[in-house]
Amino acid sequence: MAKLIRLGIVGSGIAARKLHLPALRKLSEFYEITAVTSGHVENAQKFADLFEKKPRVFNDYHHMMISGLVDAVDLTVPPQFNFEIVQDALRNGIHVICEKPIAENVESAKKIINMSRSYDRVFMVAESQRYDPELKQITDLIRMDEIGTPELFDWNVIVNFGKDNEYVNTSWRKNPKHIGGFLSDGGVHNIAVLRAIFGEVESVSGMVSKVSDYIGGDDTMVLNMKFKNGVIGNYSVSYALDAPAHKSLKIYGTRGKIRATPREVEVIKKNGTKKYPSPLTNLFVEEFKEFYSAINEGIPIELGRPESALRDLAIIEAGINSARTGCAIHIEELLE
């Protein structure tokens, strides 16, 4: 029988309730949720009431860390709070998985990573998109030379958050402390996918605008990107346009193209089209499986490495900086 990890959850918002909790319920042989806390203790109490076996409610995260009730913590808090909570957990011998973005900006993310290296506990960032089987389908098709050498890509994402959307109306997103607001909150997901396919980014040139009057911060962005392997392309996203939700990635190679939409990948060539349905997977379950294996089996973190989360964030920040200055930004200079 697998050894149970006693898990504390810090934060009781949308991510904790709707994303992490359903996944953890599927992993009851791996995790026992023993404690919860939130910025407002009454919210933590309501969250605890969702459990059949109620965890202990703490009025602040530090009391949870020193309680002796948790082996690991799951942080679902605004990114500007990650540094202090990660540090408190690691100092007390507690393993950490935290939601993305890793921090509110690149400078803070670098500090978190440097600090975490002083401790021998697992520190992981929960970037769900790296676990998507559709991403593996795309990388396998490229590896098998189905479209020749990739040269160009175009990724268009329309999210269409309305005024009543619960993410839009989250207090910390109305006045975001993390760079770009939704542009980094959601954008790091898409950057993680692009980096998994093409490798590291060399430089970014960006344009940013604000379409809505109700979303905190800018809500629309275009990034022109050059990867170190020579691939060039365009990533465009908006959270505010009154248009149907849309997500389409096109990769153009020397002998064909790949078109990926949610749950289907197509290879399109002169001699025809092949379609590959993508299996539906709970990506959060896969995140927590990797976290468990790292803690109990000593398997190094691969898909949830904090260094990868830093680079995802750096590309968004570079695009925003580029929009402000009118100059292309080299990623390695931002990471120095």
N, C-alpha and C positions, 0 to 999 in steps of 0.2 A: 504494500500500500504506500502511496506517495506521502512524503512528509508534508503536513500542512504548514503553510506560512501564515502567521498571524498578521493580518493586514489592517492598517489604519488608513482612513480616507480623510484627506484635508480638503474641505470644500464640499458644498452640497448643491451646486448649481446644475446647469443643463448637462454638462459633460459627466458629472458624477451620477446623476439620476438616470439619464437617458442613454448614455453610451457605455460607461464603465460598469455600472451595476448589472445590467442585463448580461454582459460578458462574464463578469465574475460569478454570477449565478450558474453559468454553464461550467465553471471550473471549481466547483465546490470540493472536489477531491484534491485540489492544489492550495486553495486559499480559504481561510476562515476570517471573516471581517469582524474584528474584535473592538474597534474604536472608530469614532467619527468626530470631527470638529469642523467648525465653520466660523466665518467672521462674525456671525450672529448666532448665539447659542440656540435660539428658538428655531432657526433653520436647521441646525444640526439635529435637534430633537425630532423635527418633522421627518428628516431624512432617516434617522434611526428607526422611526415607526414603520418604514417600508420593509424592514427585515423581519423574518419569522423569528429568528434568534437575535434579539436586539443587542447591538454593540453598545459599549459604554460611550456616553456623550461627554466630551471635554469642552470646556469653555475657551481654551486656546490650544494651539498646536504644541507648544513647549511642554505643557503638562502631559500631553499624549506621548511625546518622545521619551520622557523620563518615567513613564508609568510602569514599564516592564510588561506591558500588554501587547506590544507590537514588535514584529521582526522587520517589517517593511512598511513604507507608507506610499500612498498614491496621491499625488498632488494635482488637484483640479482647481487651481486658483488663478487669478489674473497674473500674467507673466512677470510683472514688476515685483511680485512677492516671492518668486522662485528662489532667488539667491539666499535670503535669510532663512527660509524654511529648509532648503536643501542642506545648508550648512549646519543648522541645528540638528537635523536628522543624522547626518554623517558623523558629527561630533559625538552623538550618543549611540553610535554603532548600529544605526538603522539604515537598511537599504532603501533606495528611492527610485520611483518611477514618476515622472512629471509630464503633464500635458505640454504640447507645443503652443506657441513658440517657446524656445528654451528661456528667453528673457525678453525684456522690453526693447533692447537694442543690441548691436554687436558688441559694444564695449562691455556691457553687463554680462553678456553671454561668455565672453572670454574670461571674465573674472570668475564666473561659476565653474567653468571647466578647470581653470588653474587651481581653484580652491579644492575641487573634488579630488584632484590627483594626490592630495595629502592623506587620503583615507583609503582603507582597503575594503570598503563596502561597494556594492553595485549601485551605479548611478546611470539611469537610462531615461531617454526622452521618448515619449509615446507618439511616434509619427506613423499613423495608421496606414497611409497609402503605400508604404514600402512592403506591406504584407499582401497587397492585392494580387491575386493570381493573374489578373489581366496584365499587370506589369510584367510578370514573368513570361507570359505569352509573347508580349512585344519583344522583350530582350532575347528570347529564344529564337523568334523568327529572324531577327537581325543577325544573331550569331550563326544561324543556319544559312545565311546569305540569300534569304528569300527575295530581298529587294536590292541586292548589290550593296554598295557602300552608301550609308546615309550621308546626305549632304545638306538637307534643308528641312525645317519643321515649321509647323504653324499650329498653335494651340489657342483655341478660342473658348472662353468660359463665361457664361452668363448665369448668375446665381439668382437674381431677381428677388431680393429681400424687400418685402412690403413694410409699410409703417407698423403693422401689427406683429411682425415677426418677433419671436421671443429672444433671438440673439440680438437683434437691433435694440430691443428694450432692456437688455441687461445693463445695469447702471455703469459698470466699468467699461463697457463698449460705447456708451453714449459719449463719454469723455476719455478716450483711450490714452493710456500712458505708453503703450507699446507702439513702436514706429509704424505709421501707416494705418493703424486700426485694422479694419478687415483685410486690407491689402497684405499685411503680414500674417494676421490670424488665420486666414484661409489660404493665403498665397504660398506659405511654406509647404503645404500639402502638394501643390502643383510643382513647385521647384524640386521637391524630393523626387517626384516621378521623373522629371526631365534629367536630373543628375544620375538617377539609376540607369537611364537609357543611354545617355551620351557621355557621362563622366563629368569632369570638373569644368566649370565655367571660367573663361579667361576675362571677358569684359562684358559690361552691360551699359546700354543706353536707354533711358526711360522717359516716359511722358505720363503725367498723372493729372487727373481732374476730379472735380466733385460735381456729380449730377444731381444728387438728392438734397433735400433740405432737412432730412430726418436721420441720416446715418452719421455717426460720429466720425469725423475725419474724412479724408478723401476716400472715394469709393470706386474709382475707375482707373485702370492703368494699362499701359502698353510697354512691354520690354522687348527691345531688340538685343539678342544675346549671341555671343560668340564663344564656342566651347574650345578647349585646348586641343581637341582632335580635329579642329577645322569646321565642324558642323556649325551652321548659323541658322537663326530662326527668330520667330516672333511669338511672344506669349501675351495675350490680351485678356483682360478680365474686368467685369463690372458686377457690382452687387446692387445696383440701383436702377438699371434700365427696365422700363415696363415692356418686357419682351419674354417669350417663353424661355424657361431654363434650358440651357444648352451647354454641352461639353464635348468638344471634338478635337482630337489630336491627329494631325496628318504628318507623316514622316516620308519624305521623298528621297529615294535612293537612286542609284545609277541605273537600276533595272526594274523599277516599279515603286509602289508606295504602300504604306500601311495607313489605314484609317481606323482609329479607335474611338468608339463611343461607349458609354456605360454598358457593360455586359456583352459587348461584341467587338471583335477585331477582324478587320478585312485586309487581305493582301490583294492589291489591284495591279494587274499587269496587262500588257497588250493582248495576251492570249486568254484573258478572263479574270474572274474574281473568286477568291476562296474566302469563306466566312468561318470564323472560329468563335463560337459562343463562349463566354467567360463564366465560370462558376460563381455563384453568389456565396460569399464567405464573410463571416463576422470578423472583421479586421481587428477588433479590440480583443477578441479571444486570442488571436495570434500574438498580439503584443504581450499580453499577460503570460502566455506560454513561454515566450522568450525570456521574460523577466524571471519567471520561476526557474527555468533551466540555468540561468546565470547564477541565481542564489544557491540552489540546491545541488547543482551538478558542476558548478564552476565553469560552465561553457561561456566563453567571452561574448559580450554583446556584439551583434553584427548589424542588425537593421535599426536598432535604437541607439546608436552611438551618439553621445552629446556633440562630438566633433562634427558629425554630419548635420545635426540640427543647427549648429553654428553656421555652417556654410549655406544651408537653406535660407536662414535669416539674412545672412550677409548679401545674398543676391537681391532680395527685396529691398534692403536698405540701400544697396548700391543704385538700384533703379530709382528710388525716391531722391537720393542725393543727386543723381544725374539730371532728373527733372528740374531740380532747383538750380543747378549750375550750368546746365546746357552742355555738359561734357560727359563723355563716356568714362565709366569708372572701372578700373582694373581690380578684380576681386582680391588678389593677393595683397595689394596695397591696403585695402580696407582691413584685412585680417592681420596685418603686421602689429 
